[in-house]
Amino acid sequence: MNYAFGQVIEGCASDREEGTWITRGVVEAYHRLHELGHAHSIEVWREDELVGGMYGVAQGTLFCGESMFSRMENASKTALLVFCEEFIGHGGKLIDCQVLNDHTASLGACEIPRRDYLNYLNQMRLGRLPNNFWVPRCLFSPQE
C-alpha cells in the first residue's frame, strides 16, 4: 500500500475501450492529494511487476475508491479484498465505490440512500484510523 501511487494512477488512466475520465489535470490533482496524505494507492505485485491496483481518497474512517485497474485477471479485485480486510480491521467504516454496477455489486457493493450517506459522511470524517495506517507497507504476501 502506498508504494507506487504514480504507477497506480497511470495504470488507471491508461487507454480503455470505454475511455477514461482521468486526464493529466486529474492525475496532477491526485498526486497533490497524495503528497498531502489524503490520496492513497493499493498495489498488487507479481514479483517486481505491478499487475493491478486501485487508488482513492481517505477522509477519517471513509475511503472513496476512485479507480482500479488490472493487467492480470482479478488483480484489482485482490487489491480491494485485501484493502477491505485491513481497512475495516483498523477501524474503517465505509468504502465508497461511487457507482453500483454488476462489477461493484459482485464485490459486495450496495446503494445507500443519499440522506444516509450524508449522515455517514458527517460522522466518518471525524473518525480516526491509527496514525500509522497509511504508511507504505505490504498488506498481504502469499509467502506469509
N, C-alpha and C positions, 0 to 999 in steps of 0.2 A: 504494500500500500504506500502510495506517495513516493515511489522510487522513480517513476518515469511519466510525470504529468504531461510533459510536452509530447511525448510519443503517443500517449493515450489519446489526447485531444486530436492529434494529427490522424491517428487511426480512425477516430470517429468522424473526422471531416473529410476523409478520403472519398473519392468518387463512388457513388452508389447508383443503382438503377433508378431509385426514386429521387435522386438529388440529395442535397444537404443544405441545411439552414446555417451550418457552421462556417461562416465567412471569415476572412482574415481579421476583420474587426472584432468578431466574436471570439476568435482564438486569442487575440491580444487582451481582450477584456477578462477572459477566464484565466489567462496567465497572471494578470494583475491580482485577481481574486485569490489565486493560488499563493502568490507571494505574500499576500496579507493573511493567509491562513484560513481562508473561507472555502476555497475550492480544493477538491481532493480527487485523487485517482486510485483506482483499484486495478492492479495488473495481473494477468495470467501469463506465466512464462513456461516455455518448454525448453529446458536447459537455458541457453542465453538468448533465446528468441521470444520477443513479445508476441503472443498469439491471440490476445484478446484483452478486453478491459472495459472499464466504464469510468465516468467522472461525474461529479456533481458538486453541489454547494451545501454546506452544513450550516445550520442555524440552531444552536442549542442541541436539543435531542431530536431534531428533524434533519433528515438528509434528503435533498431534492436531486434525484438522479437526472442528469441532463441527456446523456447519450451513452451508447455502448457499441462495441464492435467485436467481430470475431474473424480471425484468419484461420481458425481451426474449429471444427464442429463443437458446439456447446461451450466454447471458451468464455463468452460473455455471460452465459448462464452460470458458469462456475464462479466467475467474479461476483455476481450478485448473490449467489447462495452463500459463499464463504463470508462476504461482507455482511450479509444479513445476520448470520450467526454471531459474528464479532460485535457488530453494532448493537444489536438487541442485548447481547450478553454483557455489554458495558453500559447499559442504561439508555440506549437509543429507543425512541418510541415509535417513529414512523419514517418510512422511506416512501417519498412521493415519486412515483414513476410517471406522473403527468398525464399519460394517455392510456386509457383502458382499451386494449385491442386483444386479439387472440393470443399474441405472443406474451404480453404482460399478464393477461389472465392465466395463462398456463404456468406462470411463475408465482401465482398467488395474489395478484393484484385484484383489488375491488374498488368500486366507486364509493366515494364519501360525499354526502351532500355538502354543498358549499358552506352553509351555515356551520355545520360541524367542523369542516376543515378549517375555517377561520378561527373557531374556538380553539381547536388543537394547536394551530399556529401560534396563537397568543400565549398558550401555556408552554409549548415546547421551546419557543425562542428563549425563554427564561431558564430552561433546564440546562444542566451541565453534564458533559461526559468527563471521564478522568482527564486530567491535564495532559497526560502523555498519549492520549488515544490516537491522535493524528500524526505522531512521529513516524517517519518511514520505517516500515518493518514488514516481515513476512507473516501473513495471516495463516497460511497453511502450506505444508510441504508433504507430498505423499511419502517422502522418506522418513517422516517423523514417526 
